[in-house]
Amino acid sequence: MVLESAICLTLMFGIGQPPSPDSLVAPMRADTLTEMELKIFPAEQATFPISYQISWGDGATLDWTLPVRSPVDISRYHRYQRHDSFVITARARDAAGQVSDWSRPLTVFVTDPVLKWVFPTFDPIVASPTLDKKGNVYIGDEGGWFYSLDPEGQLRWSFQAKGPIYATAAIHRGLVYVASLDSNLYCLDTSGKLRWKLWLDDEFYTAPAVGAKGNIYIGSDAGTLLAVTPDGKLRWSYETGAEISSSPSIGLNGLIYITSDSVYCIDGRKRRHWAFGTGEGDYFFASAVPDAEGTVYVGNEDGFLYCIRPDGRLRWRAPVPFEDEIKTEAIIGHGDTLYLGTEGCYLCCKAPHDTVRALCESDDIVVATPALSAKGTLYFLPDDGLAYAVNAHGRPVWTYEIAADEKDLYYTSAPTIGPDGTVYIGSWDGGLYAFEGDEPPANTLWPQYRHDAQHTGRLTRPAKD
């Protein structure tokens, strides 16, 4: 009878030590100027309601929270007052007043702020920042202004087109190519002088690609791939089966890959080598990315990542989590691991001979291509406007809010990593942000949007380590 009563009391009042919080999530890096967010996840065996106590590691303790009545994560915030490393722990208390052990420790490093500078622009930015070999930055905004900044964020010069500039610029041999919705492709030198402009009778939302000999390739909203000579003359045009929402990519062999209703492989003389489409006719929004052998990787709106052989036949296809639409181009990391974003709010990775897995979850869709540093840090900007740096295991290194307004255009600025490791991202709230990164771009086949900081969209072999 006594045993039965004890069992009943345990079931009714949760007598007995509750489990510790399942996990704590916080950026690896924080600073003394902003509050750091800590997320606490309850254990699967937790009996609700439960409260939490947090030891921040700097002598401060957050006493018990209000009871949490369902299995959801909660966030609490703390600002550190000095630079150091701090160990955070938390414990749980149930309705009977029983207290768990402290959770596994979580270390946070408090350092200088990651933000180096911000350059305010007249209008929103969705293009990706482009760098020349000297580290100067080039970017356009929705008002048609095109800016050049020095590495310290000071304006060098500006140029105004007659329509919005949503397209990312490309730089080759000291010449800057940028397209506008005014139907012009502009060529400027790095001092801001207009060399030529070519009216192409269509709207352009994406970056051109530049071949080794200086020929420029760009896709139009009407579904035409255009080839332009280095002196601004139209060489040829090629019609695809639908609008082109992405940029061309150029392989080591000079072949040009463009996505639309299918993936098209075209040579510099306009000859089509092959076209690859899905049986259901789904749309390829993202750019195709070639490797050194001519294999092509590209995501589709059907929720599959496709690997296409050099002859245009399918090698494999792999679903992303929940088969959400893929709008980012893939990047290639060490060991040929692929990274990409999905509309399911995930940053994903795929190692060779493995499935696609979620590496990090954000609070909004990921349509901007991530960038990978030599240290293995991934930078990406979901549509919640919170810029992320995450390590190879998906833990945030830092986060920083750069945009809060609603975005009018589907495109989002992809981060660009400079040769000194600085990370540049444009904001649709208006502004170009420069962050302290950890390393230059990864020395891999395709480590960031459009391959390199000049955004040539042209594959080159990595330098030997």
Rosetta blueprint (number, residue, H / E / L):
1 M L
2 V H
3 L H
4 E H
5 S H
6 A H
7 I H
8 C H
9 L H
10 T H
11 L H
12 M H
13 F H
14 G L
15 I L
16 G L
17 Q L
18 P L
19 P L
20 S L
21 P L
22 D L
23 S E
24 L E
25 V E
26 A L
27 P L
28 M L
29 R E
30 A E
31 D L
32 T L
33 L L
34 T L
35 E L
36 M E
37 E E
38 L E
39 K E
40 I E
41 F E
42 P L
43 A L
44 E L
45 Q L
46 A L
47 T L
48 F L
49 P L
50 I E
51 S E
52 Y E
53 Q E
54 I E
55 S E
56 W L
57 G L
58 D L
59 G L
60 A L
61 T E
62 L E
63 D L
64 W L
65 T L
66 L L
67 P L
68 V E
69 R L
70 S L
71 P L
72 V L
73 D L
74 I E
75 S E
76 R E
77 Y E
78 H E
79 R L
80 Y L
81 Q L
82 R L
83 H L
84 D E
85 S E
86 F E
87 V E
88 I E
89 T E
90 A E
91 R E
92 A E
93 R E
94 D E
95 A L
96 A L
97 G L
98 Q L
99 V E
100 S L
101 D L
102 W L
103 S L
104 R L
105 P L
106 L E
107 T E
108 V E
109 F E
110 V E
111 T L
112 D L
113 P L
114 V L
115 L E
116 K E
117 W E
118 V E
119 F E
120 P L
121 T L
122 F L
123 D L
124 P L
125 I L
126 V L
127 A L
128 S L
129 P L
130 T E
131 L E
132 D L
133 K L
134 K L
135 G L
136 N L
137 V E
138 Y E
139 I E
140 G E
141 D L
142 E L
143 G L
144 G L
145 W E
146 F E
147 Y E
148 S E
149 L E
150 D L
151 P L
152 E L
153 G L
154 Q L
155 L E
156 R E
157 W E
158 S E
159 F E
160 Q E
161 A L
162 K L
163 G L
164 P L
165 I L
166 Y L
167 A L
168 T L
169 A L
170 A E
171 I E
172 H E
173 R L
174 G L
175 L E
176 V E
177 Y E
178 V E
179 A E
180 S L
181 L L
182 D L
183 S L
184 N E
185 L E
186 Y E
187 C E
188 L E
189 D E
190 T L
191 S L
192 G L
193 K L
194 L E
195 R E
196 W E
197 K E
198 L E
199 W E
200 L L
201 D L
202 D L
203 E L
204 F L
205 Y L
206 T L
207 A L
208 P L
209 A E
210 V E
211 G L
212 A L
213 K L
214 G L
215 N L
216 I E
217 Y E
218 I E
219 G E
220 S L
221 D L
222 A L
223 G L
224 T E
225 L E
226 L E
227 A E
228 V E
229 T L
230 P L
231 D L
232 G L
233 K L
234 L E
235 R E
236 W E
237 S E
238 Y E
239 E E
240 T L
241 G L
242 A L
243 E L
244 I L
245 S L
246 S L
247 S L
248 P L
249 S E
250 I E
251 G L
252 L L
253 N L
254 G L
255 L L
256 I E
257 Y E
258 I E
259 T E
260 S L
261 D L
262 S L
263 V E
264 Y E
265 C E
266 I E
267 D L
268 G L
269 R L
270 K L
271 R L
272 R E
273 H E
274 W E
275 A E
276 F E
277 G L
278 T L
279 G L
280 E L
281 G L
282 D L
283 Y L
284 F L
285 F L
286 A L
287 S L
288 A L
289 V E
290 P E
291 D L
292 A L
293 E L
294 G L
295 T L
296 V E
297 Y E
298 V E
299 G E
300 N L
301 E L
302 D L
303 G L
304 F E
305 L E
306 Y E
307 C E
308 I E
309 R L
310 P L
311 D L
312 G L
313 R L
314 L E
315 R E
316 W E
317 R E
318 A E
319 P E
320 V L
321 P H
322 F H
323 E H
324 D L
325 E L
326 I L
327 K L
328 T L
329 E L
330 A L
331 I E
332 I E
333 G L
334 H H
335 G H
336 D H
337 T L
338 L E
339 Y E
340 L E
341 G E
342 T L
343 E L
344 G L
345 C L
346 Y E
347 L E
348 C E
349 C E
350 K E
351 A L
352 P L
353 H L
354 D L
355 T L
356 V L
357 R E
358 A E
359 L E
360 C E
361 E E
362 S L
363 D L
364 D L
365 I L
366 V L
367 V L
368 A L
369 T L
370 P L
371 A E
372 L E
373 S E
374 A L
375 K L
376 G L
377 T L
378 L E
379 Y E
380 F E
381 L L
382 P L
383 D L
384 D L
385 G L
386 L E
387 A E
388 Y E
389 A E
390 V E
391 N L
392 A L
393 H L
394 G L
395 R L
396 P E
397 V E
398 W E
399 T E
400 Y E
401 E E
402 I L
403 A L
404 A L
405 D L
406 E L
407 K L
408 D L
409 L L
410 Y L
411 Y L
412 T L
413 S L
414 A L
415 P L
416 T E
417 I E
418 G L
419 P L
420 D L
421 G L
422 T L
423 V E
424 Y E
425 I E
426 G E
427 S E
428 W L
429 D L
430 G L
431 G E
432 L E
433 Y E
434 A E
435 F E
436 E L
437 G L
438 D L
439 E L
440 P L
441 P E
442 A L
443 N L
444 T L
445 L L
446 W E
447 P L
448 Q L
449 Y L
450 R L
451 H L
452 D L
453 A L
454 Q L
455 H L
456 T L
457 G L
458 R E
459 L L
460 T L
461 R L
462 P L
463 A L
464 K L
465 D L
